[in-house]
């Protein structure tokens, strides 16, 4: 289903644990346990933060500021970014 995208990929991802529960392969708690993983929430927060920065064009403002500090040279730009 996910190859042809006949069904949206997010719906397909949710179908896997649902079908595992309905078929009796896994109990509900075990099937949906990874959806509550803290790393998943970390990634969702990072994506939400990046989307907000991009929407308000702050990503470009940060890039211009970093490049102005580094004088356009790659190594100082990397060092400034790591700070």
N, C-alpha and C positions, 0 to 999 in steps of 0.2 A: 504494500500500500504506500509506503513512503517513497519508493522509487518512482512510481507514476504520479505521485501527489494527487491521487484521486481523493484522498482525505488529507486534510492539512497535517503537516508534520507534528505539530503540538498535540493534536488529537490522537494521532498514531502513537505517540510516546505515552500518552495516558492509557491507551488501549492495552498495552502490554501487561501492566500490573492488574488491570481490571479483568482481562481474560485469564490471567494466572489464578486469580481468586475464584472466578466463576468455574474454571475447570478443576478446581480443587488442588492445584499444584502447590499453592502457598496460602498461608493464612493472611488475612487483611493487614495485620500489623507488620508482618514481614515483607509483604509485597510493596507497601507504600513507605517503608522505613527510609529509603534513600531520598525521598522527596523532602524530608526534614533534615537532611545533612547540612551542617553549618557551612560547609564549603559551597554548597549550592546557593545559600543565601548571600555569601560573600560575592559570588559571581553575579548574582542578580543585582546586588547593590552597586557593584562596579559598572555594570551595563547601564543601570538607571542614572548613575552619576555622569557617565560619559554622554548619555543621550541629553541630559540637561545642559551640560557644558556646550555640546554641539548646537543645541536649539538656540541658545543665547549667544552663540559665536564666541564663547570664552575660550574655546580650544585654540582658535586662531590668535586671540589676544595673548594667551600664554606662550604660544610658539614664537610670536614676534618678540615678546619680552625676553625669552630665553636666547633667541638668536642675537638680540641686541646686547645682552650681557656677554655672549661668547664671541662677538665680532664676526659671526658667520663661520667660525672654524669648528670642525666636527668634535674634536676632543674636549674643548671647553664646553661645548653645548651638551655633550653627554654628562660631563661632571656637574654642570648646573642642573640638569634634569634629575640627576641622582640625589641632589640636595633636597 
